[in-house]
Amino acid sequence: MRKKQFVVIGLGNFGSSVARTLYSLGNEVLAVDSEEAAVREIADYVTHAAQVDTSDEKSLKELGISNFDVAVIGIGSDIQASIMATLIVKELGVKYIISKAHDERHAKLLYKIGADRVVFVERDMGVRVAHNIFASNILDYIELSPDYNIAEIAAPEEWYGKTLKEIDVRLNYGLSVIAIKKNHDVNIAPKADDIIREQDVVIAIGDNKELNKFENLFGR
């Protein structure tokens, strides 16, 4: 499977956390900031890092941003800079744009100029958002410890109509299913003969290594 290409613009707490996590998942990540110190600090944890004026279209275009699958705009407090960066990557043709918002008004503006998703998060949420945007089947990602996590997984099409025994999530994916959400109902401690249906959400626990494998298997 082709590696996904992400560009993260704005390397504050949130942006740098997202960039590092996406890179640790095996993706190609370009990290961009106007501050030299921020770029220098993250350089060893991403594919490429560049110091440019994030509000300058020519500078961003020269980085080849139009070829990236996803852009994450991590600029939040400087609303004007956030809007400009979002607008530029949209005009450059990036397929999917996630922008960080300072408040609801800021979010509305971001949506109007082309953001596909707007988030209100800080550093402690950066890892969670990175996993969420990388794998479309991962609906939520909760860190239990540095090693173990819980993920809410939208059941992949390959699972439809099969029982948990047939899927054998533990053997095939290294994860343990602890619940299944069907609309508003939650089946706690599901049995082996429970069938997975379309739109079901599987809640599973596993270590980082196995969850990363799952994300790479069912990534966008």
C-alpha positions in Angstrom: 0.0 0.0 0.0 1.3 3.4 -0.9 2.5 5.5 2.0 0.1 8.4 2.8 1.6 11.9 2.5 0.7 14.4 5.1 1.8 18.1 5.5 1.5 19.6 8.9 1.6 23.4 8.9 2.1 25.1 12.3 4.3 23.2 14.8 3.0 24.2 18.1 2.1 21.6 20.7 -0.8 20.2 18.7 0.8 20.3 15.2 4.1 18.7 16.4 2.2 16.0 18.2 0.2 15.1 15.1 3.2 15.2 12.9 5.3 12.9 15.1 2.5 10.4 15.5 1.7 10.3 11.8 5.3 9.7 11.0 5.5 6.9 13.7 2.7 5.2 11.9 4.9 4.9 8.8 3.6 7.8 6.7 5.5 10.5 4.9 5.2 13.7 6.8 6.3 17.2 5.8 6.4 19.5 8.8 6.3 23.3 8.1 6.6 26.3 10.4 7.8 29.9 10.1 9.9 29.5 13.2 13.4 28.0 12.9 13.4 26.6 16.4 10.2 24.7 15.9 11.5 23.2 12.6 14.8 22.2 14.1 13.2 20.5 17.0 11.0 18.2 14.9 13.4 17.6 12.1 14.5 14.1 13.4 10.9 12.9 13.9 9.4 13.5 10.4 10.3 12.8 6.8 11.1 16.4 6.0 10.9 19.7 7.9 10.9 23.2 6.3 11.0 26.7 7.6 8.9 29.0 5.3 6.4 31.8 5.6 3.2 29.8 6.1 1.1 32.6 4.7 3.1 32.9 1.5 1.5 30.9 -1.4 4.7 30.8 -3.5 6.8 29.3 -0.7 4.2 26.6 0.1 3.8 25.8 -3.6 7.5 25.3 -4.0 7.4 22.6 -1.3 5.1 20.6 -3.6 2.2 20.7 -1.2 -0.3 20.1 -4.1 0.9 16.5 -4.2 -0.1 15.7 -0.6 -3.1 13.6 0.5 -3.9 15.5 3.7 -3.0 18.9 5.1 -3.2 19.6 8.9 -3.3 23.2 9.7 -2.0 23.4 13.3 -2.2 27.2 13.6 -4.9 28.1 16.1 -4.2 31.3 18.0 -3.3 33.4 15.0 -6.6 33.4 13.2 -5.5 35.3 10.2 -2.5 33.0 9.6 -4.7 29.9 10.1 -7.2 31.2 7.5 -4.5 32.1 5.0 -2.8 28.7 5.3 -6.1 26.8 4.9 -7.0 28.9 1.9 -3.6 28.4 0.3 -3.6 24.6 0.6 -7.1 24.4 -0.6 -6.2 26.4 -3.7 -3.1 24.3 -4.3 -5.4 21.2 -4.5 -4.7 19.3 -1.3 -7.4 16.6 -1.2 -8.4 16.7 2.5 -7.8 19.6 4.9 -8.0 19.5 8.7 -7.7 22.8 10.5 -7.4 23.7 14.2 -9.8 26.4 15.4 -9.6 28.9 18.2 -13.4 29.3 18.7 -16.7 28.7 16.9 -16.5 31.8 14.8 -13.0 30.8 13.6 -14.3 27.3 12.8 -17.2 28.7 10.7 -14.7 30.7 8.6 -12.5 27.7 8.1 -15.3 25.6 6.8 -16.4 28.4 4.5 -13.0 28.6 2.8 -12.6 24.9 2.3 -11.6 23.0 5.5 -13.0 19.5 5.4 -12.8 19.1 9.2 -12.2 21.5 12.0 -10.9 20.4 15.4 -10.7 22.1 18.8 -7.7 20.3 20.4 -4.4 20.9 22.2 -1.3 18.8 22.7 -3.0 16.0 24.8 -5.4 15.4 21.9 -2.8 15.5 19.1 -2.0 11.8 19.1 -5.7 10.8 19.2 -6.5 13.1 16.2 -3.6 11.7 14.2 -4.8 8.2 14.5 -8.3 9.2 13.7 -7.4 11.1 10.5 -5.0 8.4 9.3 -7.4 5.4 9.5 -11.0 6.1 8.3 -12.2 3.0 10.3 -10.8 4.3 13.6 -13.6 6.5 15.0 -11.9 7.2 18.4 -8.6 6.4 20.0 -8.2 6.4 23.8 -4.8 6.0 25.4 -4.9 3.8 28.4 -1.1 3.7 28.9 2.1 4.2 26.9 1.6 0.6 25.6 -2.1 -0.1 25.5 -5.1 1.7 23.9 -8.8 1.3 23.2 -10.0 2.0 19.7 -13.6 2.4 18.4 -13.5 0.8 15.0 -16.1 1.2 12.2 -16.5 -2.4 11.1 -14.6 -2.9 7.8 -16.7 -4.2 4.9 -14.8 -7.5 5.0 -16.3 -8.2 8.4 -20.0 -7.8 7.4 -22.1 -10.8 8.0 -19.4 -12.7 9.8 -19.3 -13.8 13.4 -16.5 -12.8 15.8 -15.3 -16.4 15.7 -15.0 -16.3 11.9 -13.2 -12.9 11.9 -11.0 -14.0 14.9 -9.9 -10.4 15.6 -7.4 -11.6 18.2 -5.6 -14.1 16.0 -5.7 -12.0 12.8 -5.2 -8.5 14.2 -3.9 -9.0 17.7 -6.8 -7.1 19.3 -9.4 -8.1 21.9 -13.1 -7.1 21.3 -14.6 -5.8 24.5 -17.9 -4.4 23.1 -20.0 -3.9 19.9 -22.1 -0.8 19.3 -25.2 -1.2 17.2 -26.8 2.2 16.7 -27.5 3.3 20.3 -27.2 -0.2 21.8 -23.9 -1.5 23.3 -23.3 -5.2 23.5 -20.8 -5.6 26.4 -18.6 -8.7 26.3 -19.9 -10.0 23.0 -20.0 -13.8 22.3 -18.1 -15.6 19.6 -21.3 -16.2 17.5 -22.3 -12.5 17.5 -22.5 -11.3 13.9 -21.0 -8.0 12.7 -23.4 -5.9 10.6 -22.9 -2.9 8.4 -22.5 0.3 10.5 -21.6 -1.7 13.6 -18.8 -0.2 15.8 -16.4 -2.6 17.4 -14.6 -1.5 20.5 -11.3 -3.2 20.9 -8.2 -3.1 23.1 -4.7 -3.7 22.0 -1.1 -2.6 22.2 0.3 0.2 20.0 2.0 -2.2 17.6 -1.1 -4.1 16.8 -3.3 -1.1 16.5 -0.8 0.5 14.2 -0.8 -2.6 12.0 -4.6 -2.4 11.9 -4.5 1.3 10.9 -2.1 0.6 8.1 -4.3 -2.2 6.8 -7.5 -0.1 6.8 -6.0 3.4 6.3 -7.6 6.0 4.0 
